[in-house]
């Protein structure tokens, strides 16, 4: 909400440009259904890894989704070999979730955002690409 107000009230100020840049960057990296699914999968894997041994309720709270939706997503991760479920030794009704080695490998590889960004940049006109290059040069100077 504040970011939107900054964009509207002072779109050329540093705060306004920051808000605009963040919104555009998110759209460029994760604007399609496949990209959004990958981001959601990584978020779920990270939540499980952060709370190991995780429970469904802990993971649901961490990702801000309901337990039934998270349960379906976890099932897909189990089928993909990225997560394993085991009975909780202290509570037979509860399952513990753990990220497998394959799941940890996927988390360590990171998002393929650089290839997504490269694909989008390849579709720009030369003059637009040069403008992006100039912007990156300016941002790099500030690092």
Secondary structure, DSSP 8 states (H G I E B T S, - for coil): -HHHHHHHH-TTSHHHHHHHHHHHHHHHHS-SHHHHHHHHHHHHHHHHHHTSSB-HHHHHHHHT--HHHHHHHHHHHHHTTSEEEEEETTEEEEEEEEE-HHHHHHHHH---HHHHHHHHHHTS-HHHHHHHHHHHHHHHHT-
